[in-house]
């Protein structure tokens, strides 16, 4: 019996792309936390389970980065 393929949920894609942006633009965790208006500890929580990521946080990131939502949701 074949193993079921796991799907990557949308919030995991968005969080992964936010972290990728952070890495490519050499932002510290403190700078990213300030952009998202949360604490650095919450960043680490989102690394384990990004399901708590809100639309307000995503919008704050989009406003600061200039990135489009469709880019954030792409793989």
C-alpha positions as CSV (number, residue, x, y, z in Angstrom):
1,X,0.0,0.0,0.0
2,X,1.4,3.4,-1.0
3,X,2.0,6.0,1.6
4,X,-0.3,9.1,1.3
5,X,1.3,12.2,0.0
6,X,1.2,15.0,2.5
7,X,-0.1,18.3,1.3
8,X,1.6,21.5,2.3
9,X,-1.1,23.9,3.6
10,X,-1.4,27.5,2.5
11,X,-0.2,29.0,5.8
12,X,2.9,26.8,5.7
13,X,3.7,28.0,2.2
14,X,3.2,31.7,3.3
15,X,5.3,31.2,6.4
16,X,8.0,29.5,4.4
17,X,8.1,32.3,1.9
18,X,8.2,34.9,4.6
19,X,11.2,33.1,6.1
20,X,12.8,32.9,2.6
21,X,12.3,36.6,2.2
22,X,13.9,37.2,5.6
23,X,17.0,35.1,4.6
24,X,17.4,36.7,1.1
25,X,17.1,40.3,2.5
26,X,19.4,39.5,5.5
27,X,16.8,40.5,8.1
28,X,17.3,39.5,11.7
29,X,14.5,37.8,13.7
30,X,14.0,41.1,15.6
31,X,13.5,43.0,12.4
32,X,11.0,40.5,11.1
33,X,9.2,40.4,14.4
34,X,8.9,44.2,14.3
35,X,7.5,44.1,10.7
36,X,4.9,41.5,11.8
37,X,4.2,43.2,15.0
38,X,4.9,40.3,17.3
39,X,7.7,38.9,19.4
40,X,10.7,36.8,18.3
41,X,9.4,33.9,20.4
42,X,6.2,33.9,18.3
43,X,8.4,33.6,15.2
44,X,9.8,30.3,16.6
45,X,6.3,29.1,17.4
46,X,5.3,29.8,13.8
47,X,8.3,27.8,12.6
48,X,6.8,24.7,14.4
49,X,3.1,25.5,13.6
50,X,2.3,28.5,11.4
51,X,-1.5,27.9,11.7
52,X,-1.7,30.9,14.1
53,X,-0.5,33.3,11.4
54,X,-3.2,35.9,10.9
55,X,-4.2,37.9,7.8
56,X,-3.3,41.0,9.7
57,X,0.3,39.8,10.1
58,X,0.4,38.7,6.4
59,X,-0.9,42.2,5.4
60,X,1.7,43.9,7.6
61,X,4.4,41.9,5.8
62,X,3.0,42.6,2.4
63,X,2.9,46.4,3.2
64,X,6.5,46.4,4.3
65,X,8.0,44.1,1.7
66,X,6.1,45.2,-1.3
67,X,5.6,41.6,-2.2
68,X,2.3,40.5,-3.8
69,X,0.1,37.9,-2.1
70,X,0.2,35.6,-5.1
71,X,4.0,35.4,-4.8
72,X,3.7,34.7,-1.1
73,X,1.3,31.8,-1.8
74,X,3.4,30.2,-4.5
75,X,5.6,27.2,-3.9
